[in-house]
Amino acid sequence: MLLWKLFHYLLSGSWTFIPVPSPASLHPTTFPLNSCFAQAVTLQDIISCHLKYVIRMASYTKESYSAAQPTKEQRHAWSTAVSSLLQVDSNNTCASVSAALPGALKDIYAIFELTEPSGRTFCVFAENVAEHNTKYDKGWGILVVPSTRSAVSRHVHVSAPHPIHDFDTEKQAAEVFRGIGAKSLFIPGRDRRAFLEVTPCVPSMIRSKHFKTDPAYDKNETFFDTYRQIIHWQNQNGGCPSPSCAYVQFHGRNASTCRENQVFISTGLGEDPPSLEWYTNNETYPVKRIKSQLAAAFPSWNVALPSDSACNLVATTNIGGRLINGVNESDICTEEASAEHTLGQFVHVEQSSMSRSPDYYEAWVQVFLASFETSCAGGTVRNNTTGLCSPPER
């Protein structure tokens, strides 16, 4: 009798189908089906999984570091894959980019699409992990982009260069990327101290050593190749206009540095008079807008720029920032950016542990929504409720 009633109930059409969120669609030979990548439902699941495999402090010997470094062919393949991912759209899908993944990466990396319960979809470029893996074999990093051009609301490129070491910046970066409809998210796969050998690129300071696995200071890390491709893509797609575009790095300072500032924001310029004048005069650039919005959102916080703080975390030695600020690639290890050629596209955010707490992620999203205009494409328009681009109402 119960089965007969159930049969008539289903035929009546009065029931509602509620879809159950399914894990990312992955080829079973890419990730074990019980792995965290295969079971991921949201972007934050993907980031949590990535952090599980990040190569930790002092993991490398000279021999293992050398074996994990990309060859010249692999670096070229990496750049090709990043370039292709930045061009994904409805007619150039995650699947088609995955099928065209260069041979030098096919056994090392995978590209797959993640569809969240919300309907948001992303292309994820992540390192393959086997059943027995407790950490990545290579640790070159993870790249995420929206799976269609119309899903991009702002040409903001977000990164967290120091996973594990600058804890919580990875998930903060992912939340801002997702929340504002940004163009790209990149997080390296190595702790900055994974190999404790000093880089020959940017000279270390007495109290601060720069190691070979720190992507902010060593151009042999794939972070540099990724930035190079992102900058090239942006320049080929209308440049990086200040109202809607920036390259944002989320960092975390230690408790004993710049303690007077909850958030310290810079654009990669120093404390010389021309640099301080740049901060004073350029009211419309991203760092000024973000500072203003943060101050409004968190009135009890001390949010500062180099022009109004003695903090020395000004990012003049950050090679990604130097590249964005117009330093020639051949001089990237030795030459700082100049105020004359800096357009404010680089945003370097140093924070206390409190300000990068998950409790404040939504507020950070609102700050960035208010700091950048939309750059809607593909027939989409700004939705004033969400602050994102969406199809026009009919």
JOURJO-V683243 format. One record per backbone hydrogen bond with DSSP energy under -1.0 kcal/mol. CO is the residue of the C=O (numbers start at 1). NH is the residue of the N-H. If there is no record, write none. Layout:
co->CO nh->NH
co->CO nh->NH
This chain:
co->1 nh->5
co->2 nh->6
co->3 nh->7
co->4 nh->8
co->5 nh->9
co->6 nh->10
co->7 nh->11
co->8 nh->12
co->27 nh->30
co->27 nh->31
co->32 nh->35
co->35 nh->39
co->40 nh->24
co->42 nh->46
co->43 nh->47
co->44 nh->48
co->45 nh->49
co->46 nh->50
co->47 nh->51
co->48 nh->52
co->50 nh->53
co->53 nh->136
co->55 nh->191
co->56 nh->59
co->61 nh->65
co->62 nh->66
co->63 nh->67
co->64 nh->68
co->65 nh->69
co->71 nh->75
co->72 nh->76
co->73 nh->77
co->74 nh->78
co->75 nh->79
co->76 nh->80
co->77 nh->81
co->78 nh->82
co->79 nh->83
co->80 nh->84
co->81 nh->85
co->82 nh->86
co->84 nh->87
co->85 nh->88
co->89 nh->92
co->92 nh->89
co->93 nh->97
co->94 nh->98
co->95 nh->99
co->96 nh->100
co->98 nh->101
co->102 nh->105
co->105 nh->108
co->105 nh->109
co->108 nh->128
co->110 nh->126
co->112 nh->124
co->114 nh->122
co->116 nh->119
co->120 nh->116
co->121 nh->147
co->122 nh->114
co->123 nh->145
co->124 nh->112
co->125 nh->143
co->126 nh->110
co->130 nh->133
co->139 nh->189
co->142 nh->187
co->143 nh->125
co->144 nh->185
co->145 nh->123
co->149 nh->152
co->153 nh->375
co->154 nh->156
co->155 nh->246
co->156 nh->183
co->156 nh->184
co->157 nh->248
co->158 nh->186
co->159 nh->250
co->162 nh->166
co->163 nh->165
co->165 nh->167
co->166 nh->169
co->168 nh->172
co->169 nh->173
co->170 nh->174
co->171 nh->175
co->172 nh->176
co->173 nh->177
co->174 nh->178
co->175 nh->179
co->176 nh->180
co->177 nh->182
co->181 nh->153
co->181 nh->154
co->184 nh->158
co->185 nh->144
co->186 nh->160
co->187 nh->142
co->189 nh->55
co->191 nh->194
co->193 nh->58
co->194 nh->60
co->195 nh->197
co->197 nh->212
co->208 nh->205
co->210 nh->199
co->211 nh->214
co->214 nh->217
co->214 nh->218
co->216 nh->319
co->218 nh->221
co->221 nh->224
co->222 nh->226
co->223 nh->227
co->224 nh->228
co->225 nh->229
co->226 nh->230
co->227 nh->231
co->228 nh->232
co->229 nh->233
co->230 nh->234
co->231 nh->235
co->232 nh->236
co->234 nh->237
co->234 nh->239
co->241 nh->244
co->241 nh->245
co->243 nh->373
co->244 nh->155
co->246 nh->157
co->247 nh->347
co->248 nh->159
co->249 nh->349
co->254 nh->257
co->258 nh->261
co->262 nh->352
co->263 nh->304
co->264 nh->350
co->266 nh->348
co->272 nh->276
co->273 nh->277
co->274 nh->278
co->275 nh->279
co->276 nh->280
co->277 nh->281
co->278 nh->282
co->281 nh->283
co->285 nh->289
co->286 nh->290
co->287 nh->291
co->288 nh->292
co->289 nh->293
co->290 nh->294
co->291 nh->295
co->292 nh->296
co->293 nh->297
co->294 nh->298
co->298 nh->301
co->302 nh->262
co->302 nh->263
co->304 nh->265
co->305 nh->308
co->312 nh->314
co->318 nh->322
co->319 nh->323
co->320 nh->324
co->321 nh->325
co->322 nh->327
co->323 nh->326
co->328 nh->331
co->329 nh->332
co->331 nh->334
co->331 nh->335
co->345 nh->247
co->347 nh->249
co->348 nh->266
co->349 nh->251
co->350 nh->264
co->351 nh->253
co->354 nh->357
co->357 nh->360
co->358 nh->361
co->360 nh->364
co->361 nh->365
co->362 nh->366
co->363 nh->367
co->364 nh->368
co->365 nh->369
co->366 nh->370
co->367 nh->371
co->368 nh->372
co->377 nh->380
co->381 nh->390
co->383 nh->387
co->388 nh->383
co->390 nh->381
